[in-house]
Amino acid sequence: MSQVEAQQIAAGNAVIKALSGVNSAKAAAQESQAGQARTQAALNLASRQSNAADVTFSKAQGIYNDAENTLHIAEANLNTAKNIVAIATTALKNANAVLAAAEANLRAAQATFDAATKVFNDATAAYTVALNAFTQAQSDYNTAVANVKDAQNAYNLAWANFQSAKASLDDANNKLLQANADVTNAKNAVGLATQDNDDAHTNLNIADAALTAAQHTLEDANAKVADLRGQIGTAEASLGVAKFNHNQALNRLYVAQAAKQASDKAIAIAYAQGNAATDIFKGETTYVFNGCLNQAYPSISGTVSVVNLIPSGAQLSSGHVLTWGECTTKDTINIGDVIYYTGSIVGNSISATKITKHA
């Protein structure tokens, strides 16, 4: 539009200039004609001036024609510009309509965008909440996994401890069962020995009663001998009977004493076995060798295996402790050897007089 207007202005200026030239030429021609009337003398001059005016007119006419052509071109350009303006006006109207529609669409889009923004903001808030919940859940999960691992490790350790404890318990139960069996056997042996001891005591009491009766009889006999010397025959007979009964009582006493010694020996052995059974879980103890000529303690012998060696002694599979000294006749023994021994027993300790290792 600015270019067209500029062209129109230029064309207008050219037309005005041309018209001004034409008007000037006409004025000059009129002046020439008036001067021809006034003076003939100036005809030649006027003719020259006329010719000059004609020339000027011709030039002006040419300028006018050029201006007219320029005007036509300008008018054509103006028409073209008007057409362009009309087209542009139509386009502008269409653009305004499109703009209005676009603005309506923009408002609708803005409303949609606002709604979408609200939904997005709500979704973002919900996402933030969900993310926080997920993060917390992830942390809780990691903590739970760590706790599960710790619990699994604790379970594995507890299971290993349980297995170890169970193995120890089973071993202890087996040893306890064996100990109970040994104790039961020892109790049975003690019971039998006690019964033998009771029988020996009974026999000893009977022998003592018989001895007392015999002594009384002897005393009576002696009294009768002292009082009835005259009845020597009868007294001698009574004395012989009393002596016989006394000898019989002494024999019974000796038998009872032997039975008592045997019973004491059996009781000592039974108690030793009982102590060995109940002491099966106890540690080592210091034991003293009592010599080879000690007759104050019950004698004992047996065949056992060596469990452990201690200074001047050995722990036996029977639970006893075997000791020896310079007077002991013995083979060199080691753990696991089967040996035969003789000696005397005190408590759980055996003082050996002889130790022989089986091949």
KOLDREN-156351 format. One record per residue (C-alpha): x negated, y negated, z; residue number from 1. Coordinates in steps of 0.2 Angstrom, whole numbers. Layout:
ATOM    c1    c2    c3 zalo
ATOM     X     Y     Z  NUM
...
END
This chain:
ATOM    c1    c2    c3 zalo
ATOM     0     0     0    1
ATOM   -14   -12     4    2
ATOM   -22    -9   -13    3
ATOM    -5   -12   -22    4
ATOM    -1   -28   -13    5
ATOM   -19   -34   -17    6
ATOM   -16   -30   -35    7
ATOM     1   -39   -35    8
ATOM    -7   -54   -26    9
ATOM   -21   -54   -39   10
ATOM    -8   -53   -53   11
ATOM     3   -67   -46   12
ATOM   -13   -78   -45   13
ATOM   -17   -75   -63   14
ATOM     0   -79   -69   15
ATOM     1   -95   -59   16
ATOM   -16  -100   -66   17
ATOM   -10   -96   -83   18
ATOM     6  -105   -81   19
ATOM    -4  -120   -74   20
ATOM   -16  -119   -90   21
ATOM     0  -119  -101   22
ATOM     7  -133   -92   23
ATOM    -9  -143   -94   24
ATOM   -10  -139  -112   25
ATOM     8  -144  -115   26
ATOM     5  -160  -105   27
ATOM   -10  -163  -116   28
ATOM     0  -160  -132   29
ATOM    13  -172  -127   30
ATOM     1  -184  -123   31
ATOM    -7  -182  -139   32
ATOM     9  -184  -148   33
ATOM    13  -199  -139   34
ATOM    -4  -206  -143   35
ATOM    -1  -202  -161   36
ATOM    14  -213  -161   37
ATOM     5  -227  -152   38
ATOM   -10  -227  -163   39
ATOM   -14  -221  -180   40
ATOM   -31  -226  -177   41
ATOM   -33  -213  -164   42
ATOM   -26  -200  -176   43
ATOM   -42  -193  -180   44
ATOM   -47  -193  -162   45
ATOM   -30  -187  -158   46
ATOM   -32  -174  -172   47
ATOM   -48  -168  -165   48
ATOM   -41  -169  -148   49
ATOM   -26  -160  -155   50
ATOM   -37  -147  -163   51
ATOM   -46  -146  -146   52
ATOM   -29  -145  -138   53
ATOM   -24  -132  -150   54
ATOM   -40  -123  -147   55
ATOM   -37  -125  -128   56
ATOM   -19  -120  -131   57
ATOM   -24  -105  -141   58
ATOM   -36  -101  -127   59
ATOM   -23  -104  -114   60
ATOM   -11   -94  -125   61
ATOM   -24   -80  -124   62
ATOM   -26   -82  -106   63
ATOM    -7   -82  -104   64
ATOM    -6   -67  -115   65
ATOM   -19   -59  -104   66
ATOM   -10   -65   -89   67
ATOM     6   -58   -96   68
ATOM    -2   -42   -99   69
ATOM   -10   -42   -82   70
ATOM     8   -46   -75   71
ATOM    15   -32   -85   72
ATOM     1   -20   -78   73
ATOM     4   -28   -61   74
ATOM    23   -25   -63   75
ATOM    20    -7   -69   76
ATOM     8    -5   -54   77
ATOM    21   -14   -43   78
ATOM    35    -2   -49   79
ATOM    23    12   -47   80
ATOM    19     6   -30   81
ATOM    38     4   -26   82
ATOM    40    22   -32   83
ATOM    26    26   -20   84
ATOM    34    16    -7   85
ATOM    51    24   -10   86
ATOM    43    41   -10   87
ATOM    33    36     6   88
ATOM    49    29    14   89
ATOM    58    46    10   90
ATOM    43    55    16   91
ATOM    43    44    31   92
ATOM    61    47    35   93
ATOM    58    66    32   94
ATOM    43    64    43   95
ATOM    53    55    56   96
ATOM    66    69    55   97
ATOM    52    82    57   98
ATOM    45    71    71   99
ATOM    61    71    80  100
ATOM    63    90    77  101
ATOM    45    92    83  102
ATOM    48    81    98  103
ATOM    64    91   102  104
ATOM    54   107    99  105
ATOM    40    99   109  106
ATOM    52    96   123  107
ATOM    59   114   122  108
ATOM    41   120   121  109
ATOM    36   109   136  110
ATOM    51   116   146  111
ATOM    46   133   140  112
ATOM    28   129   145  113
ATOM    33   122   162  114
ATOM    43   138   165  115
ATOM    29   149   159  116
ATOM    17   139   169  117
ATOM    28   142   185  118
ATOM    29   160   180  119
ATOM    10   160   178  120
ATOM     7   151   194  121
ATOM    19   163   203  122
ATOM    10   178   194  123
ATOM    -7   170   199  124
ATOM    -1   168   217  125
ATOM     6   186   217  126
ATOM   -11   192   209  127
ATOM   -20   183   222  128
ATOM   -10   192   236  129
ATOM   -12   208   226  130
ATOM   -30   205   224  131
ATOM   -32   202   243  132
ATOM   -22   217   247  133
ATOM   -32   227   234  134
ATOM   -49   220   242  135
ATOM   -43   225   259  136
ATOM   -37   242   253  137
ATOM   -54   244   245  138
ATOM   -62   239   261  139
ATOM   -51   251   271  140
ATOM   -54   265   258  141
ATOM   -73   262   259  142
ATOM   -72   262   278  143
ATOM   -61   278   277  144
ATOM   -73   286   266  145
ATOM   -87   282   278  146
ATOM   -77   288   292  147
ATOM   -73   304   283  148
ATOM   -92   306   279  149
ATOM   -96   303   298  150
ATOM   -82   315   303  151
ATOM   -88   328   290  152
ATOM  -105   326   297  153
ATOM   -99   327   315  154
ATOM   -88   342   310  155
ATOM  -103   351   302  156
ATOM  -114   347   317  157
ATOM  -100   353   329  158
ATOM   -97   369   318  159
ATOM  -116   372   318  160
ATOM  -116   370   337  161
ATOM  -100   380   338  162
ATOM  -108   394   328  163
ATOM  -124   393   339  164
ATOM  -114   393   355  165
ATOM  -103   407   349  166
ATOM  -119   417   345  167
ATOM  -126   413   362  168
ATOM  -109   417   370  169
ATOM  -108   434   360  170
ATOM  -126   438   366  171
ATOM  -122   433   384  172
ATOM  -106   443   383  173
ATOM  -116   458   377  174
ATOM  -129   456   390  175
ATOM  -115   453   403  176
ATOM  -106   469   397  177
ATOM  -123   478   399  178
ATOM  -126   470   416  179
ATOM  -108   475   421  180
ATOM  -111   493   415  181
ATOM  -128   493   424  182
ATOM  -119   486   440  183
ATOM  -105   498   438  184
ATOM  -118   512   437  185
ATOM  -128   505   451  186
ATOM  -112   503   462  187
ATOM  -107   521   457  188
ATOM  -125   527   463  189
ATOM  -123   516   478  190
ATOM  -106   524   482  191
ATOM  -114   542   480  192
ATOM  -129   537   490  193
ATOM  -117   529   503  194
ATOM  -107   545   503  195
ATOM  -123   555   505  196
ATOM  -129   543   519  197
ATOM  -112   545   528  198
ATOM  -113   564   527  199
ATOM  -131   563   533  200
ATOM  -125   551   547  201
ATOM  -111   563   551  202
ATOM  -123   578   551  203
ATOM  -135   567   562  204
ATOM  -122   563   574  205
ATOM  -117   582   575  206
ATOM  -135   586   577  207
ATOM  -137   573   591  208
ATOM  -121   579   599  209
ATOM  -128   597   598  210
ATOM  -145   591   605  211
ATOM  -136   582   619  212
ATOM  -126   597   623  213
ATOM  -141   608   622  214
ATOM  -150   596   633  215
ATOM  -136   596   645  216
ATOM  -136   615   644  217
ATOM  -154   615   647  218
ATOM  -152   603   662  219
ATOM  -139   614   668  220
ATOM  -150   629   666  221
ATOM  -164   621   674  222
ATOM  -153   616   688  223
ATOM  -146   634   689  224
ATOM  -164   640   689  225
ATOM  -169   628   703  226
ATOM  -153   632   713  227
ATOM  -152   650   709  228
ATOM  -169   657   708  229
ATOM  -162   672   715  230
ATOM  -152   674   699  231
ATOM  -168   674   688  232
ATOM  -162   686   675  233
ATOM  -146   676   672  234
ATOM  -155   660   672  235
ATOM  -168   666   660  236
ATOM  -154   672   648  237
ATOM  -146   656   649  238
ATOM  -162   647   647  239
ATOM  -166   658   631  240
ATOM  -149   653   624  241
ATOM  -152   635   628  242
ATOM  -169   636   620  243
ATOM  -161   644   605  244
ATOM  -148   631   604  245
ATOM  -161   617   607  246
ATOM  -171   624   592  247
ATOM  -156   625   582  248
ATOM  -152   607   586  249
ATOM  -169   602   582  250
ATOM  -168   611   565  251
ATOM  -152   602   562  252
ATOM  -160   586   567  253
ATOM  -174   589   555  254
ATOM  -162   593   541  255
ATOM  -152   577   545  256
ATOM  -168   567   546  257
ATOM  -173   573   529  258
ATOM  -156   570   522  259
ATOM  -156   553   530  260
ATOM  -173   549   521  261
ATOM  -166   556   505  262
ATOM  -151   545   507  263
ATOM  -161   530   511  264
ATOM  -172   533   496  265
ATOM  -156   535   485  266
ATOM  -149   519   493  267
ATOM  -165   509   489  268
ATOM  -165   515   471  269
ATOM  -147   511   469  270
ATOM  -149   494   477  271
ATOM  -165   491   466  272
ATOM  -155   496   450  273
ATOM  -141   485   456  274
ATOM  -153   470   459  275
ATOM  -161   473   442  276
ATOM  -144   473   434  277
ATOM  -139   457   442  278
ATOM  -156   449   440  279
ATOM  -157   453   421  280
ATOM  -155   434   417  281
ATOM  -167   428   430  282
ATOM  -185   422   426  283
ATOM  -201   429   432  284
ATOM  -206   432   450  285
ATOM  -222   435   459  286
ATOM  -223   453   465  287
ATOM  -236   461   477  288
ATOM  -244   478   475  289
ATOM  -242   488   491  290
ATOM  -256   500   488  291
ATOM  -256   519   484  292
ATOM  -255   526   502  293
ATOM  -239   517   508  294
ATOM  -227   530   515  295
ATOM  -216   518   523  296
ATOM  -206   515   507  297
ATOM  -196   528   496  298
ATOM  -206   536   482  299
ATOM  -200   534   464  300
ATOM  -205   540   447  301
ATOM  -198   538   429  302
ATOM  -200   536   411  303
ATOM  -197   518   404  304
ATOM  -203   506   390  305
ATOM  -213   491   394  306
ATOM  -204   474   390  307
ATOM  -217   462   395  308
ATOM  -234   461   403  309
ATOM  -238   450   419  310
ATOM  -254   448   429  311
ATOM  -257   466   437  312
ATOM  -240   472   432  313
ATOM  -227   474   419  314
ATOM  -208   471   417  315
ATOM  -199   487   413  316
ATOM  -183   491   402  317
ATOM  -175   497   418  318
ATOM  -176   480   425  319
ATOM  -189   484   438  320
ATOM  -207   476   439  321
ATOM  -221   489   439  322
ATOM  -237   483   449  323
ATOM  -254   492   450  324
ATOM  -270   490   459  325
ATOM  -288   497   460  326
ATOM  -282   513   467  327
ATOM  -269   516   453  328
ATOM  -273   529   440  329
ATOM  -267   521   423  330
ATOM  -269   521   405  331
ATOM  -270   504   395  332
ATOM  -252   499   391  333
ATOM  -244   486   380  334
ATOM  -227   479   376  335
ATOM  -216   492   368  336
ATOM  -226   507   375  337
ATOM  -216   521   383  338
ATOM  -224   526   400  339
ATOM  -222   538   414  340
ATOM  -225   532   432  341
ATOM  -225   537   450  342
ATOM  -226   526   466  343
ATOM  -216   518   479  344
ATOM  -202   505   478  345
ATOM  -198   490   488  346
ATOM  -183   480   482  347
ATOM  -186   478   463  348
ATOM  -205   480   464  349
ATOM  -213   497   461  350
ATOM  -231   500   467  351
ATOM  -238   513   455  352
ATOM  -250   526   460  353
ATOM  -251   533   442  354
ATOM  -246   527   425  355
ATOM  -247   537   409  356
ATOM  -243   531   392  357
ATOM  -234   543   380  358
ATOM  -241   546   363  359
END
